[in-house]
Structure formats: structure tokens, C-alpha cells
């Protein structure tokens, strides 16, 4: 249960941090690329426990 708590906490903190950075970034042509990168970071954090389970760790 502790692992689930840590996982959810990490997701929450990353989303809050990335949202803060997104607010600081001015509207530009790079905005869509940064949103894509931020989405990939969140996706990687969400999928990480599944990968560990599949590897048997």
C-alpha cells in the first residue's frame, strides 16, 4: 500500500510542477512541443509500475 501512496504522490507532484512550468512559458511555437514532452513525462511515471510488475521486480 505504501508503494501506491508514493506512486500517486509522485504523479501529483510532477503534474503540479509541470503545470507551474507551463504557466511560466510564454505562448510561442514551442508551446505544443513542450506540452508533448510534459505529457510523455507524466505517461512515463504512470506506466513505470506496470513495467516493474512485468519484469518481476
LUMKELO-568369 format. One line per 2 residues: number of its first residue (from 0); for each residue x, y, z of N, C-alpha, C, O. Coordinates in pm, 1 decimal, decimal comma. Example, Ala and Ser with C-alpha at 12.3 -4.5 7.8 and 13.67 -1.06 7.14 Angstrom:
% residues 2
0 = 1319,0 -569,0 780,0 1230,0 -450,0 780,0 1320,0 -330,0 780,0 1423,6 -331,9 846,5; 1285,0 -225,0 708,0 1367,0 -106,0 714,0 1290,0 3,0 787,0 1340,9 113,8 803,9
This chain:
% residues 57
0 = 82,2 -119,2 0,0 0,0 0,0 0,0 86,9 126,0 0,0 50,3 227,9 -58,5; 200,1 117,5 65,2 293,0 231,7 69,5 342,2 267,0 -71,0 359,5 384,5 -103,3
2 = 364,5 166,0 -153,6 412,2 190,1 -289,7 308,7 265,2 -372,8 343,7 351,3 -453,5; 182,1 232,5 -352,7 75,2 302,3 -424,7 69,7 448,2 -380,5 51,9 537,9 -462,9
4 = 84,9 471,3 -251,1 84,7 608,3 -199,1 199,2 689,3 -260,2 179,0 803,1 -302,7; 317,7 631,7 -264,8 434,6 700,6 -321,0 413,3 727,1 -469,6 446,8 834,6 -519,4
6 = 358,0 629,9 -539,7 333,2 643,5 -683,0 234,8 757,4 -710,6 259,8 841,1 -797,3; 123,6 760,8 -637,6 23,3 866,3 -655,3 81,6 1001,7 -617,0 55,9 1101,5 -684,4
8 = 159,1 1006,0 -510,5 222,3 1131,4 -468,5 316,8 1183,2 -576,4 317,6 1302,7 -606,2; 396,3 1094,0 -635,0 488,8 1133,9 -741,0 414,4 1188,9 -862,6 454,5 1289,8 -920,6
10 = 306,7 1122,2 -900,3 226,7 1170,0 -1013,4 171,8 1308,9 -983,3 178,6 1398,6 -1067,4; 118,3 1326,1 -864,8 62,0 1455,1 -825,1 168,3 1564,9 -828,1 144,2 1672,8 -882,3
12 = 283,5 1538,7 -771,1 389,7 1640,0 -766,0 441,2 1676,1 -905,2 467,8 1792,9 -933,4; 455,1 1577,4 -990,9 502,9 1604,5 -1126,8 400,2 1686,4 -1204,0 436,4 1780,8 -1274,3
14 = 273,4 1651,5 -1191,7 169,8 1726,9 -1262,7 164,2 1871,1 -1213,2 150,9 1963,6 -1293,4; 174,2 1890,8 -1082,7 174,7 2026,9 -1027,7 297,3 2103,9 -1076,8 285,7 2219,9 -1116,3
16 = 413,8 2040,6 -1074,7 536,9 2106,4 -1119,2 530,4 2142,5 -1267,1 565,1 2254,1 -1305,8; 486,3 2048,6 -1349,0 478,2 2075,4 -1492,4 373,3 2181,7 -1523,5 391,1 2260,9 -1616,0
18 = 265,9 2184,1 -1448,4 164,4 2288,4 -1466,8 221,9 2425,6 -1433,7 194,3 2523,9 -1502,5; 301,1 2431,0 -1329,2 365,8 2557,0 -1292,3 459,6 2603,8 -1403,3 458,3 2721,3 -1440,2
20 = 541,0 2512,2 -1456,9 631,8 2548,9 -1565,6 555,0 2590,2 -1690,7 598,0 2679,7 -1763,6; 443,0 2526,1 -1715,3 362,8 2559,5 -1831,9 305,8 2701,0 -1819,6 292,3 2771,2 -1919,8
22 = 272,9 2742,4 -1699,2 224,2 2878,3 -1677,4 335,8 2979,4 -1703,3 310,6 3087,9 -1755,6; 458,0 2944,1 -1667,1 570,5 3035,9 -1684,4 614,0 3051,2 -1829,6 673,0 3152,5 -1866,9
24 = 584,9 2951,0 -1910,8 628,5 2953,6 -2050,1 535,3 3045,9 -2128,6 413,4 3029,2 -2125,2; 592,6 3142,5 -2198,6 506,8 3231,4 -2278,2 449,3 3155,3 -2398,5 505,7 3055,4 -2443,3
26 = 337,8 3204,0 -2448,6 278,8 3141,7 -2567,4 373,7 3159,5 -2685,1 410,8 3271,5 -2720,3; 411,3 3049,8 -2743,9 503,4 3054,3 -2856,8 484,8 2929,2 -2940,5 398,1 2846,4 -2912,8
28 = 567,4 2917,0 -3043,0 562,8 2798,4 -3128,2 611,5 2675,3 -3053,4 576,7 2563,0 -3090,0; 690,0 2694,4 -2951,4 744,6 2582,0 -2874,9 642,9 2523,9 -2776,8 665,5 2416,2 -2721,8
30 = 532,4 2592,9 -2754,4 436,5 2550,2 -2652,7 381,5 2410,3 -2680,2 369,2 2329,8 -2587,9; 348,3 2380,4 -2805,4 291,6 2248,4 -2834,1 394,9 2138,0 -2814,3 359,8 2027,0 -2774,2
32 = 521,8 2167,1 -2841,9 626,6 2067,4 -2820,8 651,0 2044,4 -2671,6 672,7 1931,2 -2628,3; 647,4 2151,1 -2594,6 664,9 2138,0 -2450,1 548,6 2062,6 -2387,0 569,5 1983,0 -2295,5
34 = 426,8 2086,1 -2434,1 311,5 2010,8 -2383,7 327,5 1862,7 -2414,9 294,1 1777,2 -2332,8; 378,8 1832,8 -2534,2 402,2 1693,2 -2571,4 505,9 1629,5 -2480,1 486,5 1517,5 -2432,8
36 = 615,0 1699,2 -2455,3 720,8 1647,6 -2367,9 667,4 1628,5 -2226,1 694,2 1526,4 -2162,9; 592,6 1725,6 -2176,3 534,6 1713,4 -2042,7 440,3 1593,7 -2034,6 438,8 1521,9 -1934,7
38 = 362,2 1572,6 -2139,5 271,0 1457,6 -2142,1 347,8 1326,2 -2140,9 306,2 1230,8 -2075,2; 458,7 1320,3 -2212,7 540,4 1198,6 -2214,9 601,6 1170,8 -2077,4 613,4 1055,1 -2036,8
40 = 639,9 1275,6 -2006,5 695,0 1258,9 -1871,4 589,0 1201,0 -1778,2 616,4 1107,5 -1703,0; 468,7 1256,0 -1783,2 360,4 1206,1 -1697,9 326,2 1062,2 -1735,5 305,5 978,6 -1647,6
42 = 320,2 1033,2 -1863,7 290,9 897,4 -1908,7 397,0 799,2 -1860,3 364,1 688,5 -1817,7; 523,0 838,5 -1866,3 631,3 750,6 -1819,8 618,0 721,0 -1670,7 642,0 608,2 -1627,6
44 = 580,4 819,7 -1593,1 564,0 798,6 -1448,9 445,3 707,4 -1420,3 450,7 624,2 -1329,7; 338,7 722,9 -1497,3 220,7 638,7 -1476,4 248,6 493,9 -1515,4 200,7 402,2 -1448,8
46 = 324,8 471,7 -1621,4 350,0 336,8 -1673,3 462,4 265,3 -1597,6 471,6 142,7 -1603,1; 546,4 339,0 -1528,2 662,3 280,8 -1460,1 628,5 161,1 -1370,9 697,7 59,8 -1381,3
48 = 527,3 165,9 -1284,3 497,1 49,2 -1200,0 455,1 -73,5 -1280,7 484,3 -186,6 -1241,9; 387,3 -51,5 -1391,7 345,4 -163,5 -1476,2 467,4 -233,0 -1535,2 471,2 -355,8 -1543,0
50 = 565,1 -156,8 -1575,9 687,9 -214,5 -1631,6 760,8 -295,6 -1525,2 810,9 -404,3 -1554,2; 767,5 -244,7 -1402,7 832,1 -319,7 -1294,7 758,2 -449,9 -1265,6 821,0 -552,4 -1239,4
52 = 625,5 -446,2 -1270,0 547,7 -568,3 -1246,6 571,0 -671,4 -1356,7 580,7 -790,9 -1329,1; 579,7 -625,8 -1479,9 602,9 -717,3 -1591,5 742,8 -777,6 -1587,5 762,6 -890,8 -1631,7
54 = 839,2 -703,7 -1535,3 976,4 -753,9 -1523,4 994,4 -841,8 -1400,7 1097,6 -907,6 -1386,7; 897,0 -844,1 -1312,5 903,8 -928,8 -1194,1 981,7 -870,4 -1079,1 1029,7 -944,7 -993,4
56 = 995,8 -740,1 -1074,6 1069,9 -675,2 -965,4 976,7 -637,3 -854,3 1020,1 -581,5 -753,6
